[in-house]
């Protein structure tokens, strides 16, 4: 499960990098740039959720040891 989470984090980071190249800062909220901005935020949220999942699994593992 740990490796799968790392793979998903790398994929989300790759998605964020790809969408960052599609941003047009002159017209940020129009057309393809808007879609890229939304996908950039979605990738950031996915990474945040995966990190929270990792932390909760680590806490659960420490709790079961006691």
N, C-alpha and C positions, 0 to 999 in steps of 0.2 A: 504494500500500500504506500510505503514511504517513497519508493522509486516512482510510482505512478503519480503521486502528488508533485514530485520534482519535474516530471515530464510535462504535466499540465501547466506548471508555473513557467517553464521555458516556452511552451507554446503560446501562453497568454502574453509573455514578454515579447515574443516574436510578432504577434499580432499587433501589439502596441507600437512596436518599431515600424512595422509596415504602414500602419495607419498614420503615424506621425509624419511619414514622408508624403502622404496625400493631403496634408493640411495646407490650405491657402490662407495665410494670415491676413491678407488684405480683405478677403470675404470669408470670414471664419464660419458664419452661420448660414451659408448658402450652398446648395447643391451637394457635390461630393465631399466638400470640406465638412459639412454638417454631419454626414454619415461617418466620416473618419473621426470626428471629434466624439461622437456618441460611442463608436467602437473603441476608441482610446479609453474613455471612461469605463466602459464595460470590461475591458481587459484589466484595468486597475482594480476594479471591484472583484474580479475573479481572483486575482493574485492576493488581494486582502483576505478574501474568504478562505482560500487555500492555506494561507499562513495561519489564520485563526484555527482551522482544522488541525494543522500540525501541532500547534500549541495545546489544543484541547486533548489531542491524543497523547502528548507527552505528559500532561497533567494526569490523565487517566492511568497511564502506565506507572507513574510514581505513586498514585493512590492505591493501586492494586498491590504494590510491593509491601506496603505497610500492613 
